[in-house]
Amino acid sequence: MPVLAEGPIFKIVAEGTVATCSVVNRTDVSPEEGARCAQEMREVLMGKVIPRGSAYVGFVFDVTLGPPVFGPRTRVALEAMFSEAEAQKTRIGVRVGATAIQQLQFKSLCRECAPTQGRVFDDERALAWARDG
């Protein structure tokens, strides 16, 4: 699978018409490096995956190994990305872990910013949603 971007806390790979952005929680990564990674993820997803006419119909945002909660600055960045995906009709399958707050945060994000294009899953159905709707 072609790698679109990679950093210490994320990897974005292409899988046919779907891109998967996997995020991991690492306590040894500085806040500055984390912010740089978040910006790079956003640039790749907003620039290559989400735009209408791109090679991708959707993407999986896999946070099963990611932070159990996100803060207000991360929320703002995710809102912009999810809202743009909604506007461009790019499906988002969010794959969450077992943490209840993570599930609630992403369900709220999808409901508010990507009500028709975003769905939250706790299993591999996220890929099927991103690919097939």
Sequence and secondary structure as in RCSB ss.txt:
>XXXX:A:sequence
MPVLAEGPIFKIVAEGTVATCSVVNRTDVSPEEGARCAQEMREVLMGKVIPRGSAYVGFVFDVTLGPPVFGPRTR
VALEAMFSEAEAQKTRIGVRVGATAIQQLQFKSLCRECAPTQGRVFDDERALAWARDG
>XXXX:A:secstr
  EEEEETTEEEEEETTEEEEEEE  TTS HHHHHHHHHHHHHHIIIIISSTTSS SEEEEEEEES S   HHHH
HHHHHHHHHHHHHT EEEEE  S HHHHHHHHHHHHHH TTTEEEESSTHHHHHHHH 
